[in-house]
Amino acid sequence: MKKNRAAKYISLSVCLLLAILFVAKFGGRSILRLYIEMGVGSCRKIPILCMAPEEGIISSDINKEYCAQLIPYKFPKMEIATPRGFAVVKETIKKVYYKKQRSQYARAVIYLTYQPPDFFVNLFPQLKKQGRFDNYEFIKRTMSAQLKDINNLTDCFFVIMKGIFIPDLGRQENARMVEFSLADKRGFINYNLGGPNNYFDSNVIDKQGNYFKIYIKDREARLALDKVLAIISTAKTLN
């Protein structure tokens, strides 16, 4: 009896081990994707998780007349100029501030975040092993991440970061993601136009490697992409 029981356990253990090896070899990618979809969301639920940046916008002709109409704001370590009629809020990087509705900011609002050069490298030092890595490379890898391209844990990490970094864009059927380049800045804009409200999520890196996030809920759909680029052009660091 004992020999039969031991043989049974050994057989079950071997079968379990073979099943694990089979999943790891043939089903690992699918399981990783399923894990992310359950935790973050699917392409159907969050379409932008399956988008990659479109060809870049290169703009060297910022509307200076429009910039002159903007109101300057100074915060610790950064300054920016924004349109009238928007609440301007300086935030830290966290998921809550743009995922949940805040009644006190029911009107048009601009959220701002600033981080110094190499912030993301220092936050995730294990990424240094992948070679050249700075704030721009981190944001580029994050915005380029897609569910269909998940092959390993690093891919999972960047898809999760994408889900955290990209805020509410309204109904995403018309959402777009584009790379942009200004005179002294570059980055990525995720935006959604054409509804009762416009949404703009700008991830901006200047020549010194400073990172700015400028997230705009344009509740009266007053802003177009060229005006958002003008706003981005005014973002600067303060010593």
PECORFEN-V220365 format. One record per backbone hydrogen bond with DSSP energy under -0.5 kcal/mol. NH is the residue of the N-H (numbers start at 0). CO is the residue of the C=O. E is the energy in kcal/mol with one decimal. If there is no record, write none. Layout:
BEGIN
NH&CO&E ; NH&CO&E
END
This chain:
BEGIN
4&0&-2.8 ; 5&1&-2.8 ; 6&2&-2.6 ; 7&3&-2.2 ; 8&4&-2.4 ; 9&5&-2.6 ; 10&6&-2.5 ; 11&7&-2.5 ; 12&8&-2.7 ; 13&9&-2.7 ; 14&10&-2.4 ; 15&11&-2.6 ; 16&12&-2.7 ; 17&13&-2.6 ; 18&14&-2.3 ; 19&15&-2.4 ; 20&16&-2.5 ; 21&17&-2.4 ; 22&18&-2.5 ; 23&19&-2.7 ; 24&20&-2.2 ; 25&21&-3.3 ; 26&21&-0.7 ; 26&22&-1.5 ; 27&22&-0.8 ; 30&26&-2.2 ; 31&27&-2.5 ; 32&28&-2.3 ; 33&29&-2.5 ; 34&30&-2.5 ; 35&31&-2.1 ; 36&32&-2.7 ; 37&33&-2.2 ; 38&34&-1.8 ; 39&35&-3.8 ; 40&35&-1.2 ; 45&41&-3.4 ; 48&45&-2.0 ; 49&46&-2.2 ; 50&47&-1.4 ; 53&176&-2.9 ; 56&178&-2.8 ; 57&55&-0.6 ; 58&56&-0.6 ; 58&180&-2.4 ; 59&57&-0.5 ; 63&61&-1.1 ; 66&62&-2.1 ; 67&63&-1.9 ; 68&64&-0.6 ; 68&65&-1.3 ; 69&65&-0.5 ; 69&66&-1.2 ; 70&81&-3.4 ; 71&69&-0.5 ; 72&79&-3.3 ; 74&77&-3.1 ; 77&74&-1.5 ; 78&235&-2.4 ; 79&72&-2.3 ; 81&70&-2.4 ; 85&82&-0.8 ; 86&107&-2.5 ; 88&86&-0.5 ; 88&109&-3.0 ; 90&88&-0.5 ; 90&111&-3.7 ; 93&91&-0.8 ; 97&94&-0.7 ; 98&94&-1.2 ; 99&95&-2.0 ; 102&100&-0.5 ; 104&101&-1.7 ; 105&102&-1.4 ; 108&216&-1.7 ; 109&86&-3.2 ; 110&214&-3.0 ; 111&88&-2.7 ; 112&212&-1.8 ; 114&210&-2.3 ; 118&115&-1.4 ; 121&117&-2.4 ; 122&118&-1.9 ; 123&119&-2.2 ; 124&121&-0.5 ; 126&123&-2.1 ; 127&124&-1.8 ; 128&125&-1.1 ; 129&126&-1.9 ; 130&127&-1.7 ; 137&133&-2.5 ; 138&134&-2.4 ; 139&135&-2.9 ; 140&136&-2.6 ; 141&137&-2.2 ; 142&138&-3.0 ; 143&139&-1.9 ; 144&140&-0.7 ; 144&141&-0.8 ; 146&48&-0.9 ; 148&145&-1.2 ; 149&146&-1.6 ; 155&151&-1.8 ; 156&152&-2.3 ; 157&153&-1.8 ; 158&154&-1.9 ; 159&155&-2.5 ; 160&156&-2.4 ; 161&157&-2.1 ; 162&158&-2.1 ; 163&159&-1.6 ; 164&160&-3.2 ; 165&161&-2.1 ; 166&164&-0.7 ; 167&97&-0.7 ; 168&169&-0.5 ; 173&170&-0.7 ; 174&171&-1.2 ; 175&190&-2.7 ; 177&188&-2.7 ; 178&53&-1.2 ; 179&186&-2.5 ; 180&56&-2.7 ; 181&184&-3.2 ; 185&204&-2.1 ; 186&179&-2.0 ; 187&202&-2.1 ; 188&177&-2.9 ; 189&200&-2.7 ; 190&175&-2.4 ; 190&188&-0.5 ; 191&198&-2.1 ; 194&196&-0.6 ; 197&217&-2.6 ; 198&191&-1.8 ; 199&215&-2.1 ; 200&189&-3.1 ; 201&199&-0.5 ; 201&213&-2.5 ; 202&187&-3.0 ; 202&200&-0.5 ; 203&201&-0.6 ; 203&211&-3.3 ; 204&185&-2.9 ; 205&209&-1.8 ; 206&183&-1.2 ; 208&205&-1.8 ; 210&114&-3.0 ; 211&203&-3.1 ; 212&112&-2.6 ; 213&201&-2.5 ; 213&211&-0.5 ; 214&110&-2.5 ; 214&212&-0.5 ; 215&199&-3.2 ; 215&213&-0.5 ; 216&108&-2.8 ; 217&197&-2.7 ; 217&215&-0.8 ; 218&216&-1.2 ; 220&217&-1.7 ; 226&223&-0.5 ; 227&223&-1.7 ; 228&224&-2.2 ; 229&225&-1.5 ; 230&226&-2.1 ; 231&227&-2.6 ; 232&228&-2.0 ; 233&229&-0.6 ; 233&230&-1.3 ; 234&231&-1.7 ; 235&78&-2.4 ; 237&76&-1.3
END
